[in-house]
Structure formats: C-alpha cells, structure tokens
Amino acid sequence: MHLFIVEGDYLAAEFRRKFGPAHTYDFCSATDPDLLVRLAAADVAFDLRAWPELHYEQPRQPLFYHTTSQTLARLFRGEALPFGPVFGFCALPTLLDRPLLEISVYRPEDAALLAPLAASLGTAYCVVQDRVGLVTPRVVCMAINEACHALQEGLASIGDIERAIKQATTAAYGPFEWATRIGVDRVYETLEALYQDTHDDRYRIAPLLKTMFLRGQSFLLE
C-alpha cells in the first residue's frame, strides 16, 4: 500500500516501524503545491495537522486523522460528510508504534472496513470511543501529570519517581522520560483538551508542567 502522511515528519521512523517495509511512504508538508496530486496516488491518507483539512478535498480512500486533542465529531461538526471512510488515531510519539492500533470511527458503517484495512496495513487494532484522548494517550498523559504533582510537592526526585513507576508497572518508560519522548508541549495540549472536555480534576494541569510548557523546557532525567 502507498501511505500518504501530511505533516508527519516527526513520526516518520515510527510510521515505518509500525507498518513495515511492505508499504511505501510519502511524507508531505501541508504547504506543498502538489499535495493534491500526491493524495490522489495514495491508498491510505493520514492527516496529522492540528486542524486537518484533507476532507475538504473529498478523497475516497480511507482517511485517518490525529484525534488525540479533538474528536471526529468536533472535526466534522457542520461539515459536509466525507466521501470516503474516516477514522481517528493517536499520532503522539511513542504511541503509534504499538502492537494494537487504537481507532475511533466517525460513521458506524465504516467499522466494517477496519478488519481488511488493518490486515492490509499489517496491524492489530481495537475500536475505541470517539473521545478526546482516546484511551492510551489519556492514561499516559494523566500519569505524567500526577508525576509532575508529586515532583513539585517534593515527594520524591525525578529519578526516584522514574524508578518506582517502572518497577511497579510494565510501562516502557517512566513518566518523565515519556513526557520528554512525547514532547512536553504535546502532553500539555492533550491534558488541556481533556480538561476542557471533561472538567475532571484528574486532568487539571500541574503548575510545574504548565510552567515547563510555557518555557519550552523538557525534563532532565537523572
């Protein structure tokens, strides 16, 4: 299959690891003048922009949107329905190249297309609700936020928190390493979207994390 990815350079290596060498990949800037020509040649398209726009071009091939911080329902509110099937997925670094691809569905009838599509892409998948944060990004970002609360309250050092979490769970990274790999800015934006959507205090951003976001800083791991 030929995969077309808009504004996905930051995930190029992860896309290739996730879907493998059997496919071809075209990573395109949103401002590239031949974007539409390249889109027409694709079998599957992924739009990773903050305000994705590929549906305006009415492509008929399956279209995946990065919906960690906004839902498909919000994206298509007041819009003409897309011609092709539309799905949501997570395009946060470290959360794409996982055995199970979390996918949300805009139209219920599109769910029937997922089994052959996932088989062609070479991935297992699960259907999740069309909600901000999907499932794994919601859990990971909430854990990072809680670790930031613990750190700013002086309960433990970064190194102690990292070691405790990795020993207590099967997580690939401790919360601060995960925040650095995902990007503090992306963690902040996901939590802010979750809080605005739910007003749940679990997603209220720790002041330390907010300050680091505003300063453009990352965690220095011990």
N, C-alpha and C positions, 0 to 999 in steps of 0.2 A: 504494500500500500504506500501511497505518497501522502505524507503528513505535512500539512501547512500550518505553521505556528507564527502568529502575529505577536511581536514584542516579547518573544520568549528566549532571547539570547542568554539571559541569566540562568535558564534551566536547560540549555542545550545538552549538556552532558547527561543530565538526569533523564531527559526525554529519550536519549539514545540508549541509556542503560535500561530504562523501564520497558521500552517497546522493542529494542533489539535491532540487530543489523539486517533483518529481513526486510525492513522498510527503508524508504528514502525520506529525507527530511529537508524542509525548506523553511528557514527562519527569516522572517520578513519584518522590516520596520513598518510602522503604521503610516509613515510618510513616503514610502517607496512608490514611485509613479506607476510601476507595473504590478501593484498589489492585486488588482482585479484579474489580470491575466494569470498570475501565479495561483490565485484562489481557484480559478476555473479548472486548473490542471490537477487539483488535489482530490484525494479520495475522502479525506477527513480533515477538518479545519479546527484549530484551537485558537481562541482569541483571549490573550492574557492582559489586555488593556484594562485600566481602571474603569473606563466607560466604553465597553466593547461595542463595536459598530458593524460587524460583518453581516448581521441580519438585514441591515438596510440594503445590502446588495442582493438579497434574496437567493443565497446559494441553496442548492438542492441536496448537497452532500451533508452527512452528519456534522453538526457544529457543536463544539464544546466551548463553554465559557468558564472563566475563572470566577467562581461564585462564593469564595470564602467570605467576602465582606458585603455581598449583596445577593439577593435571591433572584432566581429566574423570574419569579412573579413580579418583583420590583423592576427588573430589567425590561420586561415586556409590557408593563402597565401602560395602557393607552397606545400601544404599538400595533401595527398590522401583524398578523401571525406570520411567522417564518414559513417558507415553503418546505424546507427540509426538517428532519428531526433535530431537536435542540436539547442539550444536556448541560449540567453543571458539574464541575470537578474542582479539586484543590490544586492550585499551582504555587503553593508555598515551597521554597527549597527544603529538601529532605522528606517532604510529604507526598511527592509524586512517585518516586521510585520505591514503592512498597508492594508487597505481593498482591494486596487487594486494592483495586481502584474504586474509591467511593464516587458514586454517580447519582446526581439528582435529575429528575425528569420534569419537563415542563408540561407535556401532554401525556396523559396516561397511556394512550395508544402507542406512544413511542417506546415504551418499556419493552415491547415485544421485539424490537430491533436490537436490543442490547446484547443478547446472547451471541448471535452471529457476528456482531460488530466487535465485541470483546474477544471472541475467538480469532477473528482476523487480526486484531491488534496484538494478540498473544498475551492477554492478561485475564486474571480472575477479577471479578467485580462484585459489588453489592450496591443495591439501590437504597439511598437514604432520603430523608425528607428534604424538601426544598426549603431549608432554613439557613439563616446566616451562621457561618462557622461549620456547616456540615456536621461531622462527628469528631473525627480525629483532630482537626485543627482547633476545634472548640476545647477539647480536653487538654491538648498540649499547651495552648496559649493560657488557659486557666492555671495550669500547673506552674508555668513560668511566672505568672502574676503573683501566685501565692509565694513562690520562692523569693520574689522581689520584696514582698511584705516582710518575710522572715529576715531577710538581709538588712532592710532599713531599720528594723526594730532591734537589731543587734543580737538576734537569737543564735546566729552561727555565721561563720565566714562563708565566702563563695565556695572554697574547697570543701568545707565540711558538708555544706548542703548538697554539692555535686556528688560526693561520695555516698552520703546517706541515701539519696534518691536512687542512684544506680545500684546500690546494694539491695534496696527494698523492692525494686521493680525490675522488669525486663527491658526497660527503655534503653534505646541505643545511646542516648546522651543524657547528661544531667541537664537541669532546666536552663542554666546559664550558657552552657555550650550550645544547647538547642536554640536559645534566643539569638546567639551570635550567628549560627549557621542559617537560620531562617531570615534574620535581619531584625533588629530591634524595631525599626520603622514598620515592618510588616506585622510583627506581633502587636504593636500598639494599635495599628489600624484595624486589625481583626478584633481585638478586645473592645475598641471603641464602637465598632459596628455591632458587636454582641450586646454591649450595654445599652446602646440606643434602641436595639430591637427588643430587649427583654426587660430592661431596668432591674436586672438581677444583680445584687451586690457582689456576687461571685466574680462578675466581670468588670467591676469598678476598678479602674487602672490604679495600680500602686503609684504613689508620688515619685518614688525612685525611678520606675520605668518611664513615667511621663517626662521626668527631667532628662533622662538619657536620650529619649526620643527627640526632645526639643534641641538638645545639644549635638545630636548626631553621633552619639557615643555607642560603643559596644562594651561588653563585659570583658575584663582582663582576667582570664582564668588562672587559678593558682596551680 
